């Protein structure tokens, strides 16, 4: 199983700040939420083991948040580390990026606030895999 930081770095590698495709910590958190949810729906297992918490501004993976918190709302850059993903993983990351990377961090925040996993989880508690699976299963066609 991957670490959430590995997947976060993959999203950062897809960003193109000079073209206006920027990623902040807030946006990165929402991309991880969508990656985890769709992975659960498609493959029946988590993409990463890290908990996703229901914070005030939406879903957050705490250790990824902590990695980038000193950047505040500034643009993030990928690390030097290159992680190899299999074809299904690469495709999922790319699809999540293509679907959700186009939106601003605050638009993604609002989107997650309207979805059952975040809405039905008490603040600062874990959004369960079951909750993600039940919701994202309705969002995919297999």
ABEGO torsion letter per residue (X at the ends): XBBAAAAAAAAAAABBAAAGBBBBAAAAAAAAAAAAAAAAAAAGBBABABBBBBBAAEBBBAAAAAAAAAAEABBBBBBABBBBBBAAAAAAAAAAAAAAAABBAAAAAAAAAABAAAAABBBGBBBBAAAAAAAAAAABBX
